[in-house]
Amino acid sequence: MELRRSQRTNHIIDAVSVLLVLGLLATRGAECRKDRILDSFEYTAVSCRAHSASLTDFGAVGDGVTLNTKAFQAAIDHLSQFASDGGAQLFVPRGRWLTGSFNLTSHFTLYLHKDAVLLASQVWILKIQPTTGLRADTSLEV
């Protein structure tokens, strides 16, 4: 009796495994079709917030070399004042935007052009405490 139960359990495990593999294969195929469909039309909700601005309005340069962390944070800080008035959207145009970390806020949409790439900076900008002996313009590369 124990042998039959073990065989039955093995058959159930095999059947479930086959179903999972088939399900994963079907999902990947659907994902590919979805991508092709989405590329066939423009995104129509570009102005989904009451207020919007472009990252370039805050001095950012999408050349892949210029560090844009301050521009991102300045844009977010400026647009966050509109949270209670329908929120705001920051548009990131086509380009390669080098940036360090920045904080997003509530009621805020970060909208990237399909050819916009955010590049993570490997430069840490520290808020220097007077007791460290480092100058205020010091940055550490990791």
N, CA and C atoms as a LAMMPS dump frame, in Angstrom:
ITEM: TIMESTEP
0
ITEM: NUMBER OF ATOMS
426
ITEM: BOX BOUNDS ff ff ff
-5.0000000000000000e+02 5.0000000000000000e+02
-5.0000000000000000e+02 5.0000000000000000e+02
-5.0000000000000000e+02 5.0000000000000000e+02
ITEM: ATOMS id mol type element x y z
1 1 1 N 0.819 -1.198 0
2 1 2 C 0 0 0
3 1 3 C 0.867 1.267 0
4 2 1 N 1.96 1.208 0.768
5 2 2 C 2.869 2.351 0.825
6 2 3 C 3.521 2.601 -0.53
7 3 1 N 3.809 1.549 -1.284
8 3 2 C 4.407 1.676 -2.602
9 3 3 C 3.444 2.343 -3.569
10 4 1 N 2.16 2.006 -3.522
11 4 2 C 1.16 2.624 -4.403
12 4 3 C 1.021 4.114 -4.106
13 5 1 N 1.012 4.459 -2.842
14 5 2 C 0.887 5.862 -2.461
15 5 3 C 2.096 6.654 -2.96
16 6 1 N 3.278 6.081 -2.854
17 6 2 C 4.487 6.735 -3.325
18 6 3 C 4.456 6.915 -4.838
19 7 1 N 3.996 5.899 -5.561
20 7 2 C 3.885 6.003 -7.017
21 7 3 C 2.854 7.058 -7.405
22 8 1 N 1.723 7.08 -6.706
23 8 2 C 0.677 8.07 -6.985
24 8 3 C 1.207 9.477 -6.735
25 9 1 N 1.932 9.653 -5.645
26 9 2 C 2.511 10.957 -5.335
27 9 3 C 3.499 11.379 -6.421
28 10 1 N 4.312 10.454 -6.886
29 10 2 C 5.268 10.768 -7.954
30 10 3 C 4.554 11.165 -9.235
31 11 1 N 3.449 10.473 -9.575
32 11 2 C 2.688 10.82 -10.777
33 11 3 C 2.071 12.213 -10.655
34 12 1 N 1.575 12.538 -9.476
35 12 2 C 0.983 13.862 -9.256
36 12 3 C 2.056 14.941 -9.375
37 13 1 N 3.21 14.702 -8.787
38 13 2 C 4.307 15.674 -8.873
39 13 3 C 4.744 15.854 -10.317
40 14 1 N 4.845 14.767 -11.062
41 14 2 C 5.214 14.854 -12.482
42 14 3 C 4.188 15.659 -13.268
43 15 1 N 2.896 15.398 -13.02
44 15 2 C 1.837 16.106 -13.747
45 15 3 C 1.863 17.599 -13.43
46 16 1 N 2.031 17.944 -12.167
47 16 2 C 2.079 19.351 -11.768
48 16 3 C 3.308 20.026 -12.379
49 17 1 N 4.431 19.338 -12.408
50 17 2 C 5.647 19.898 -13.01
51 17 3 C 5.453 20.199 -14.486
52 18 1 N 4.828 19.269 -15.204
53 18 2 C 4.566 19.473 -16.63
54 18 3 C 3.644 20.669 -16.831
55 19 1 N 2.593 20.77 -16.012
56 19 2 C 1.669 21.9 -16.126
57 19 3 C 2.374 23.228 -15.841
58 20 1 N 3.248 23.256 -14.854
59 20 2 C 3.989 24.486 -14.549
60 20 3 C 4.897 24.891 -15.702
61 21 1 N 5.596 23.941 -16.286
62 21 2 C 6.482 24.247 -17.412
63 21 3 C 5.672 24.762 -18.592
64 22 1 N 4.554 24.105 -18.888
65 22 2 C 3.704 24.559 -19.988
66 22 3 C 3.153 25.959 -19.713
67 23 1 N 2.769 26.209 -18.47
68 23 2 C 2.271 27.531 -18.102
69 23 3 C 3.328 28.606 -18.274
70 24 1 N 4.554 28.321 -17.877
71 24 2 C 5.642 29.288 -18.042
72 24 3 C 5.945 29.549 -19.509
73 25 1 N 5.926 28.514 -20.315
74 25 2 C 6.163 28.698 -21.75
75 25 3 C 5.06 29.529 -22.388
76 26 1 N 3.823 29.294 -21.988
77 26 2 C 2.701 30.059 -22.542
78 26 3 C 2.785 31.522 -22.125
79 27 1 N 3.204 31.786 -20.899
80 27 2 C 3.326 33.156 -20.41
81 27 3 C 4.393 33.912 -21.185
82 28 1 N 5.514 33.296 -21.462
83 28 2 C 6.588 33.96 -22.203
84 28 3 C 6.124 34.324 -23.61
85 29 1 N 5.367 33.442 -24.242
86 29 2 C 4.842 33.729 -25.575
87 29 3 C 3.878 34.893 -25.554
88 30 1 N 3.047 34.969 -24.537
89 30 2 C 2.101 36.076 -24.42
90 30 3 C 2.842 37.382 -24.182
91 31 1 N 3.911 37.323 -23.41
92 31 2 C 4.701 38.517 -23.142
93 31 3 C 5.32 39.065 -24.427
94 32 1 N 5.808 38.192 -25.282
95 32 2 C 6.4 38.627 -26.554
96 32 3 C 5.356 39.294 -27.436
97 33 1 N 4.171 38.721 -27.506
98 33 2 C 3.113 39.316 -28.321
99 33 3 C 2.719 40.673 -27.762
100 34 1 N 2.66 40.782 -26.45
101 34 2 C 2.288 42.04 -25.814
102 34 3 C 3.29 43.138 -26.188
103 35 1 N 4.585 42.832 -26.154
104 35 2 C 5.602 43.822 -26.493
105 35 3 C 5.41 44.351 -27.908
106 36 1 N 5.136 43.457 -28.856
107 36 2 C 4.949 43.892 -30.241
108 36 3 C 3.718 44.771 -30.375
109 37 1 N 2.668 44.453 -29.643
110 37 2 C 1.442 45.251 -29.708
111 37 3 C 1.69 46.64 -29.131
112 38 1 N 2.375 46.723 -27.989
113 38 2 C 2.616 48.016 -27.353
114 38 3 C 3.479 48.923 -28.213
115 39 1 N 4.383 48.355 -28.998
116 39 2 C 5.232 49.171 -29.866
117 39 3 C 4.47 49.768 -31.033
118 40 1 N 3.266 49.269 -31.302
119 40 2 C 2.545 49.705 -32.498
120 40 3 C 1.751 50.997 -32.294
121 41 1 N 1.66 51.514 -31.076
122 41 2 C 0.947 52.771 -30.878
123 41 3 C 1.654 53.639 -29.843
124 42 1 N 1.386 54.926 -29.905
125 42 2 C 1.993 55.879 -28.978
126 42 3 C 1.257 55.857 -27.643
127 43 1 N 1.968 56.143 -26.577
128 43 2 C 1.365 56.261 -25.26
129 43 3 C 0.597 57.57 -25.228
130 44 1 N -0.708 57.5 -25.002
131 44 2 C -1.545 58.696 -25.126
132 44 3 C -1.721 59.458 -23.821
133 45 1 N -1.3 58.912 -22.7
134 45 2 C -1.526 59.572 -21.414
135 45 3 C -0.276 60.292 -20.924
136 46 1 N 0.416 60.987 -21.813
137 46 2 C 1.639 61.682 -21.424
138 46 3 C 1.341 62.739 -20.37
139 47 1 N 0.201 63.386 -20.448
140 47 2 C -0.165 64.421 -19.475
141 47 3 C -1.173 63.87 -18.477
142 48 1 N -0.777 62.847 -17.738
143 48 2 C -1.706 62.224 -16.799
144 48 3 C -1.771 62.974 -15.47
145 49 1 N -0.95 63.944 -15.257
146 49 2 C -0.957 64.747 -14.031
147 49 3 C -1.286 66.2 -14.367
148 50 1 N -1.744 66.919 -13.36
149 50 2 C -2.14 68.317 -13.562
150 50 3 C -0.94 69.211 -13.895
151 51 1 N 0.226 68.862 -13.394
152 51 2 C 1.429 69.672 -13.611
153 51 3 C 2.543 68.776 -14.146
154 52 1 N 3.344 69.319 -15.051
155 52 2 C 4.452 68.523 -15.579
156 52 3 C 5.625 69.427 -15.945
157 53 1 N 6.789 68.811 -16.034
158 53 2 C 8.004 69.521 -16.436
159 53 3 C 8.95 68.511 -17.061
160 54 1 N 9.887 69.022 -17.824
161 54 2 C 10.917 68.183 -18.422
162 54 3 C 12.179 68.278 -17.576
163 55 1 N 12.916 67.202 -17.516
164 55 2 C 14.163 67.193 -16.755
165 55 3 C 15.14 68.243 -17.275
166 56 1 N 15.091 68.518 -18.572
167 56 2 C 16 69.518 -19.15
168 56 3 C 15.692 70.928 -18.657
169 57 1 N 14.467 71.165 -18.166
170 57 2 C 14.12 72.467 -17.592
171 57 3 C 14.947 72.771 -16.344
172 58 1 N 15.55 71.739 -15.76
173 58 2 C 16.317 71.902 -14.529
174 58 3 C 17.818 71.743 -14.773
175 59 1 N 18.215 71.88 -16.041
176 59 2 C 19.629 71.886 -16.392
177 59 3 C 20.263 70.528 -16.632
178 60 1 N 19.485 69.483 -16.711
179 60 2 C 20.05 68.15 -16.935
180 60 3 C 20.501 67.984 -18.381
181 61 1 N 21.523 67.166 -18.568
182 61 2 C 22.076 66.891 -19.893
183 61 3 C 22.136 65.371 -20.073
184 62 1 N 21.505 64.874 -21.116
185 62 2 C 21.433 63.433 -21.351
186 62 3 C 22.538 62.901 -22.233
187 63 1 N 23.777 63.22 -21.89
188 63 2 C 24.909 62.79 -22.715
189 63 3 C 25.611 61.547 -22.174
190 64 1 N 25.154 61.028 -21.037
191 64 2 C 25.771 59.843 -20.454
192 64 3 C 27.034 60.13 -19.67
193 65 1 N 27.443 61.404 -19.615
194 65 2 C 28.675 61.787 -18.925
195 65 3 C 28.384 62.755 -17.782
196 66 1 N 27.51 63.722 -18.029
197 66 2 C 27.181 64.749 -17.039
198 66 3 C 26.367 64.14 -15.901
199 67 1 N 26.778 64.414 -14.661
200 67 2 C 26.055 63.925 -13.492
201 67 3 C 24.819 64.787 -13.271
202 68 1 N 23.633 64.177 -13.283
203 68 2 C 22.361 64.897 -13.228
204 68 3 C 21.604 64.725 -11.914
205 69 1 N 22.252 64.264 -10.871
206 69 2 C 21.568 64.015 -9.603
207 69 3 C 20.9 65.274 -9.064
208 70 1 N 21.61 66.389 -9.079
209 70 2 C 21.044 67.638 -8.553
210 70 3 C 19.853 68.091 -9.387
211 71 1 N 19.902 67.899 -10.7
212 71 2 C 18.778 68.281 -11.562
213 71 3 C 17.56 67.416 -11.267
214 72 1 N 17.761 66.101 -11.104
215 72 2 C 16.643 65.221 -10.762
216 72 3 C 16.018 65.652 -9.443
217 73 1 N 16.848 65.856 -8.422
218 73 2 C 16.306 66.201 -7.111
219 73 3 C 15.65 67.574 -7.123
220 74 1 N 16.223 68.539 -7.849
221 74 2 C 15.612 69.873 -7.946
222 74 3 C 14.251 69.787 -8.633
223 75 1 N 14.157 68.997 -9.685
224 75 2 C 12.886 68.839 -10.394
225 75 3 C 11.845 68.184 -9.496
226 76 1 N 12.244 67.149 -8.784
227 76 2 C 11.313 66.453 -7.888
228 76 3 C 10.892 67.368 -6.752
229 77 1 N 11.829 68.095 -6.168
230 77 2 C 11.493 69.031 -5.088
231 77 3 C 10.516 70.091 -5.578
232 78 1 N 10.749 70.627 -6.77
233 78 2 C 9.854 71.646 -7.33
234 78 3 C 8.464 71.066 -7.593
235 79 1 N 8.408 69.905 -8.223
236 79 2 C 7.113 69.327 -8.601
237 79 3 C 6.346 68.75 -7.417
238 80 1 N 7.025 68.44 -6.327
239 80 2 C 6.331 67.87 -5.168
240 80 3 C 5.38 68.866 -4.515
241 81 1 N 5.558 70.155 -4.776
242 81 2 C 4.648 71.153 -4.211
243 81 3 C 3.242 71.034 -4.798
244 82 1 N 3.086 70.296 -5.896
245 82 2 C 1.786 70.15 -6.544
246 82 3 C 1.068 68.859 -6.149
247 83 1 N 1.534 68.185 -5.121
248 83 2 C 0.944 66.908 -4.71
249 83 3 C -0.537 67.036 -4.381
250 84 1 N -0.927 68.107 -3.721
251 84 2 C -2.331 68.273 -3.33
252 84 3 C -3.195 68.839 -4.454
253 85 1 N -2.577 69.174 -5.58
254 85 2 C -3.303 69.761 -6.707
255 85 3 C -3.26 68.837 -7.933
256 86 1 N -3.473 67.554 -7.712
257 86 2 C -3.503 66.605 -8.82
258 86 3 C -2.172 65.954 -9.121
259 87 1 N -1.15 66.288 -8.367
260 87 2 C 0.153 65.665 -8.568
261 87 3 C 0.923 66.266 -9.721
262 88 1 N 2.076 65.692 -9.987
263 88 2 C 2.951 66.217 -11.033
264 88 3 C 3.69 65.08 -11.721
265 89 1 N 4.209 65.416 -12.891
266 89 2 C 4.934 64.44 -13.697
267 89 3 C 6.244 65.048 -14.176
268 90 1 N 7.312 64.269 -14.063
269 90 2 C 8.605 64.675 -14.598
270 90 3 C 8.882 63.834 -15.834
271 91 1 N 9.047 64.503 -16.968
272 91 2 C 9.328 63.828 -18.229
273 91 3 C 10.837 63.765 -18.435
274 92 1 N 11.337 62.566 -18.68
275 92 2 C 12.755 62.368 -18.974
276 92 3 C 12.866 62.075 -20.469
277 93 1 N 13.398 63.021 -21.257
278 93 2 C 13.464 62.832 -22.707
279 93 3 C 14.5 61.782 -23.124
280 94 1 N 14.561 61.545 -24.413
281 94 2 C 15.53 60.612 -24.99
282 94 3 C 16.936 61.04 -24.584
283 95 1 N 17.742 60.068 -24.203
284 95 2 C 19.123 60.347 -23.825
285 95 3 C 19.617 59.344 -22.806
286 96 1 N 20.866 59.519 -22.405
287 96 2 C 21.486 58.673 -21.385
288 96 3 C 21.761 59.585 -20.191
289 97 1 N 21.018 59.378 -19.106
290 97 2 C 20.998 60.291 -17.975
291 97 3 C 21.761 59.683 -16.796
292 98 1 N 22.963 60.17 -16.564
293 98 2 C 23.79 59.713 -15.453
294 98 3 C 23.302 60.383 -14.177
295 99 1 N 23.019 59.586 -13.148
296 99 2 C 22.51 60.151 -11.905
297 99 3 C 22.872 59.269 -10.719
298 100 1 N 22.988 59.92 -9.574
299 100 2 C 23.095 59.204 -8.316
300 100 3 C 21.685 58.968 -7.798
301 101 1 N 21.572 58.566 -6.555
302 101 2 C 20.247 58.298 -5.997
303 101 3 C 19.501 59.601 -5.735
304 102 1 N 18.18 59.522 -5.837
305 102 2 C 17.313 60.654 -5.518
306 102 3 C 16.022 60.088 -4.952
307 103 1 N 15.284 60.913 -4.231
308 103 2 C 14.057 60.471 -3.569
309 103 3 C 12.83 60.908 -4.353
310 104 1 N 11.918 59.968 -4.591
311 104 2 C 10.641 60.288 -5.222
312 104 3 C 9.624 60.617 -4.141
313 105 1 N 8.525 61.263 -4.522
314 105 2 C 7.494 61.645 -3.568
315 105 3 C 6.153 61.06 -3.982
316 106 1 N 5.169 61.22 -3.137
317 106 2 C 3.81 60.768 -3.443
318 106 3 C 3.194 61.658 -4.511
319 107 1 N 2.221 61.13 -5.216
320 107 2 C 1.49 61.864 -6.261
321 107 3 C 2.449 62.394 -7.323
322 108 1 N 3.373 61.542 -7.711
323 108 2 C 4.429 61.935 -8.638
324 108 3 C 4.625 60.827 -9.667
325 109 1 N 4.705 61.214 -10.935
326 109 2 C 4.954 60.255 -12.009
327 109 3 C 6.282 60.587 -12.666
328 110 1 N 7.162 59.61 -12.725
329 110 2 C 8.426 59.742 -13.441
330 110 3 C 8.221 59.052 -14.778
331 111 1 N 8.109 59.84 -15.851
332 111 2 C 7.805 59.306 -17.178
333 111 3 C 9.049 59.363 -18.05
334 112 1 N 9.517 58.207 -18.487
335 112 2 C 10.709 58.13 -19.329
336 112 3 C 10.315 57.887 -20.781
337 113 1 N 10.921 58.649 -21.678
338 113 2 C 10.779 58.39 -23.108
339 113 3 C 11.285 56.971 -23.358
340 114 1 N 10.763 56.317 -24.387
341 114 2 C 11.158 54.924 -24.625
342 114 3 C 12.652 54.78 -24.918
343 115 1 N 13.316 55.848 -25.342
344 115 2 C 14.754 55.801 -25.6
345 115 3 C 15.565 56.507 -24.515
346 116 1 N 14.96 56.719 -23.353
347 116 2 C 15.677 57.309 -22.219
348 116 3 C 16.267 56.184 -21.375
349 117 1 N 17.506 56.374 -20.955
350 117 2 C 18.191 55.384 -20.128
351 117 3 C 18.734 56.096 -18.896
352 118 1 N 18.399 55.581 -17.706
353 118 2 C 18.97 56.116 -16.471
354 118 3 C 20.222 55.31 -16.152
355 119 1 N 21.337 55.997 -16.02
356 119 2 C 22.608 55.36 -15.686
357 119 3 C 22.932 55.652 -14.228
358 120 1 N 23.183 54.614 -13.454
359 120 2 C 23.498 54.785 -12.04
360 120 3 C 24.941 55.24 -11.885
361 121 1 N 25.131 56.321 -11.16
362 121 2 C 26.464 56.852 -10.908
363 121 3 C 27.152 56.006 -9.852
364 122 1 N 28.447 55.879 -9.975
365 122 2 C 29.229 55.186 -8.961
366 122 3 C 29.978 56.177 -8.085
367 123 1 N 29.514 57.403 -8.053
368 123 2 C 30.122 58.438 -7.223
369 123 3 C 29.203 58.694 -6.039
370 124 1 N 29.735 58.598 -4.857
371 124 2 C 28.963 58.887 -3.653
372 124 3 C 29.219 60.34 -3.281
373 125 1 N 28.177 61.121 -3.153
374 125 2 C 28.322 62.503 -2.705
375 125 3 C 27.885 62.532 -1.246
376 126 1 N 28.792 62.898 -0.382
377 126 2 C 28.542 62.841 1.053
378 126 3 C 28.207 64.217 1.604
379 127 1 N 27.305 64.223 2.575
380 127 2 C 27.092 65.441 3.347
381 127 3 C 28.151 65.409 4.445
382 128 1 N 29.091 66.308 4.35
383 128 2 C 30.269 66.284 5.215
384 128 3 C 29.949 66.903 6.577
385 129 1 N 30.327 66.183 7.612
386 129 2 C 30.214 66.699 8.969
387 129 3 C 31.521 67.425 9.302
388 130 1 N 31.454 68.511 10.066
389 130 2 C 32.662 69.3 10.36
390 130 3 C 33.778 68.496 11.012
391 131 1 N 33.466 67.437 11.723
392 131 2 C 34.484 66.685 12.463
393 131 3 C 35.274 65.717 11.595
394 132 1 N 34.913 65.517 10.324
395 132 2 C 35.602 64.531 9.484
396 132 3 C 36.898 65.049 8.903
397 133 1 N 37.034 66.357 8.776
398 133 2 C 38.231 66.919 8.182
399 133 3 C 38.205 66.933 6.663
400 134 1 N 37.129 66.428 6.043
401 134 2 C 37.016 66.446 4.584
402 134 3 C 36.424 67.766 4.131
403 135 1 N 36.788 68.182 2.924
404 135 2 C 36.215 69.403 2.364
405 135 3 C 34.796 69.125 1.89
406 136 1 N 33.986 70.159 1.774
407 136 2 C 32.58 70.014 1.404
408 136 3 C 32.386 69.532 -0.024
409 137 1 N 33.392 69.713 -0.886
410 137 2 C 33.243 69.287 -2.277
411 137 3 C 33.847 67.899 -2.526
412 138 1 N 34.127 67.171 -1.465
413 138 2 C 34.735 65.849 -1.586
414 138 3 C 33.706 64.828 -2.045
415 139 1 N 34.101 63.987 -2.974
416 139 2 C 33.255 62.855 -3.36
417 139 3 C 34.129 61.612 -3.386
418 140 1 N 33.526 60.485 -3.131
419 140 2 C 34.26 59.227 -3.099
420 140 3 C 33.805 58.366 -4.256
421 141 1 N 34.757 57.843 -5.016
422 141 2 C 34.399 56.929 -6.099
423 141 3 C 34.513 55.515 -5.588
424 142 1 N 33.477 54.714 -5.917
425 142 2 C 33.444 53.321 -5.468
426 142 3 C 33.849 52.425 -6.599
